[in-house]
Amino acid sequence: MEKTIKSVQDLYDMLDADFRAAKQFWEPFYEDRNRPIPFFPNKPDENLVAHVNAGVLAGGKALELGCGPGRNALYLTRQGYQVDAYDLSETAIAWAKERAAEEQLDVNFECRSVFELAPEQEYDLVYDSGCLHHLLPHQRIPYIEMIHQALKPGGYFGMTCFAPGFGGQGGPESVMDDWQVYQEKSMKGGLAFTEEKLRYLLQDPFECVELRPMKAMSQDENCFGLPILWVTMWRKPGV
């Protein structure tokens, strides 16, 4: 039978078809652990550390999306969180599991797509360090819905994502119009967001707690920070 669009998922599948599968990029990306990638070292995001130190994040159950080699999931586990962490890359998950074993930490690392998850109000924190800006625009819809459903009332959603104006420094130079992504059949390595666009996407299901540029951190400091990123924290209303 010819391809027929009957459901929203059929439409999403059609839109996905013009783009390389994400796993094809991320699997080889993590193979060489010695590459000078800023977020390869086992250091948590500076904003995550700041919220823990301020008492905003005080333990419970956490979900990390696109966890890579596990640096934030391991940090949250050290702070008393029970952590489920997922990534598309089997190579990244293997590295994360090795790190957890070295530190004798119990973290549930699994190689799964975020779109396979269907949690029901079970998490106190959902964290995304660089996942959203690699999603196609239509994929944001089920992604944000899943996060909202995953959080307990009063739970927090923390995130880092590309800011514009950092071409040549590891980030995008400008914000692409969402329609342009489909016209050009490319996200050009990742999508940048303005503050206005982030608020537009997230302010209906969540309350904004923080939205600011990430602080720059040197290699000598014990947390990660690059000013090419936004850091933001949102709260699910209810408590």
C-alpha positions in Angstrom: 0.0 0.0 0.0 1.2 3.5 -0.8 2.3 5.7 2.1 -0.7 7.3 3.6 -0.8 9.9 6.4 -3.5 8.9 8.8 -2.1 10.0 12.2 0.1 12.7 13.7 2.8 10.0 14.0 2.6 9.4 10.3 3.2 13.1 9.7 6.1 13.1 12.1 7.6 10.1 10.3 7.3 11.9 6.9 9.1 15.0 8.3 11.8 12.9 9.8 12.5 11.1 6.5 14.3 14.0 5.0 17.0 14.1 7.7 19.8 11.9 8.8 18.9 9.7 11.8 20.4 11.3 14.9 22.1 8.0 16.0 24.2 8.1 12.9 25.9 11.3 14.1 26.2 10.6 17.8 27.5 7.1 17.7 30.9 8.0 16.1 30.9 11.3 17.9 31.7 9.6 21.2 34.2 7.0 19.9 37.4 9.0 20.5 37.3 10.0 24.2 40.5 12.1 23.8 39.0 14.6 21.5 39.1 18.2 22.9 35.3 18.4 23.3 34.5 20.8 26.1 31.7 18.6 27.6 33.7 15.3 27.6 35.4 15.9 31.0 33.5 14.6 34.0 32.2 18.0 35.2 28.6 19.0 35.8 27.0 22.1 34.3 27.7 25.2 36.4 23.9 26.1 36.6 23.1 22.7 37.9 25.7 23.1 40.6 24.4 26.6 41.4 20.8 25.3 41.9 21.9 22.5 44.1 24.1 24.8 46.2 21.1 27.3 46.5 18.8 24.5 47.7 16.4 24.8 44.8 17.3 21.2 43.8 17.2 19.1 46.9 17.1 15.5 45.9 14.5 13.1 44.8 14.1 11.3 41.5 15.7 12.8 38.3 15.5 12.1 34.6 18.3 13.2 32.3 17.7 13.3 28.5 20.6 13.0 26.1 23.0 12.3 29.0 26.1 11.6 26.9 28.9 10.1 29.0 27.0 10.9 32.2 28.7 13.9 33.8 25.4 15.5 35.0 23.7 12.3 36.0 26.7 11.3 38.1 26.8 14.6 39.8 23.1 14.4 40.6 23.6 10.9 42.0 26.3 12.2 44.3 23.9 14.8 45.5 21.4 12.2 46.6 19.2 11.9 43.5 17.9 8.6 42.1 18.7 9.1 38.4 17.5 7.6 35.1 19.6 8.8 32.2 19.1 8.1 28.5 21.1 8.7 25.3 20.8 7.5 21.7 24.5 6.5 21.6 25.5 3.1 22.8 29.1 4.3 23.0 28.2 7.2 25.2 26.2 5.0 27.5 29.0 2.5 27.8 31.4 5.4 28.8 28.8 6.6 31.4 28.5 3.2 32.9 32.3 2.9 33.2 32.4 6.2 35.0 29.6 5.1 37.4 31.4 1.9 38.1 34.7 3.7 38.8 32.9 5.9 41.4 30.7 3.0 42.7 27.6 5.0 41.9 24.2 3.5 41.1 22.8 5.2 38.0 20.3 3.7 35.6 22.0 4.5 32.3 20.1 3.2 29.2 20.5 3.5 25.4 17.0 4.7 24.4 15.4 7.5 22.4 13.6 10.1 24.5 10.6 9.5 22.2 10.4 5.9 23.6 9.8 7.3 27.1 6.3 7.7 28.7 6.9 8.5 32.4 3.9 9.5 34.5 4.4 12.3 37.1 7.3 10.5 38.7 10.3 12.9 38.6 11.2 15.8 40.8 13.7 17.0 38.1 14.1 16.5 34.3 17.4 17.8 32.9 18.4 18.4 29.3 22.0 19.5 28.6 22.0 20.1 24.9 19.3 17.8 23.6 16.6 20.3 22.6 18.7 22.2 20.2 19.4 19.0 18.2 15.7 18.2 17.8 13.8 19.0 14.6 11.1 21.6 15.2 8.2 19.2 15.0 9.9 16.9 17.5 9.7 19.6 20.2 5.9 19.0 20.5 6.0 15.4 21.9 9.3 16.2 23.7 7.9 19.0 25.8 4.7 17.1 26.3 6.7 14.1 27.6 8.7 16.3 30.0 5.6 18.0 31.4 4.0 14.6 31.9 7.2 13.2 33.5 7.3 15.8 36.2 5.5 15.7 39.5 3.5 18.9 40.3 6.1 21.4 41.5 8.9 19.6 39.7 11.7 21.3 37.8 12.8 21.2 34.2 16.4 22.4 33.7 18.0 22.9 30.3 21.0 24.3 28.4 20.7 25.2 24.7 22.5 27.2 22.0 22.2 31.0 22.0 22.8 32.9 18.7 25.9 34.9 17.9 28.6 32.4 18.4 29.5 31.2 14.9 33.1 30.0 14.9 33.0 29.4 18.6 31.2 26.1 18.6 27.7 27.5 18.3 25.3 28.9 15.6 25.7 32.4 14.4 22.0 33.1 14.0 18.5 31.7 14.6 17.0 29.7 11.8 13.3 30.1 11.1 11.7 26.7 11.8 10.2 26.6 8.3 13.8 27.2 6.9 14.9 24.0 8.5 12.6 22.0 6.3 13.2 24.0 3.2 17.0 23.5 3.5 16.7 20.0 5.0 19.3 20.9 7.6 19.7 22.1 11.2 23.3 23.2 10.4 24.7 21.4 13.4 22.1 22.6 15.9 19.5 25.3 16.4 20.0 28.5 18.3 17.2 30.1 20.3 16.5 33.6 21.4 15.2 34.3 24.9 11.8 35.3 23.3 11.6 32.0 21.4 12.4 29.9 24.5 9.7 31.7 26.5 7.2 31.2 23.7 7.9 27.5 23.6 7.9 26.8 27.4 5.9 29.5 29.3 2.5 27.8 28.7 3.2 24.5 30.4 5.8 25.8 32.9 6.7 28.8 35.1 10.1 30.4 34.4 12.6 30.2 37.4 15.7 31.3 35.5 16.9 32.2 32.0 20.4 33.6 31.5 23.6 33.0 29.6 25.8 30.3 30.9 28.8 31.4 32.8 32.2 30.8 31.3 34.3 28.3 33.3 38.0 27.6 32.9 39.5 24.2 32.5 40.8 24.4 36.1 37.3 24.8 37.6 35.3 21.8 38.7 32.2 22.5 36.6 31.4 23.1 32.9 30.4 26.4 31.4 30.4 28.0 28.0 28.8 31.4 27.2 27.5 30.1 23.8 24.7 28.4 25.8 21.5 29.6 27.5 20.8 28.0 30.9 17.2 27.9 32.0 15.1 26.4 34.7 11.3 26.0 34.7 8.8 24.7 37.2 5.7 22.7 36.7 2.8 24.4 38.6 0.8 22.4 41.1 2.3 22.7 44.6 
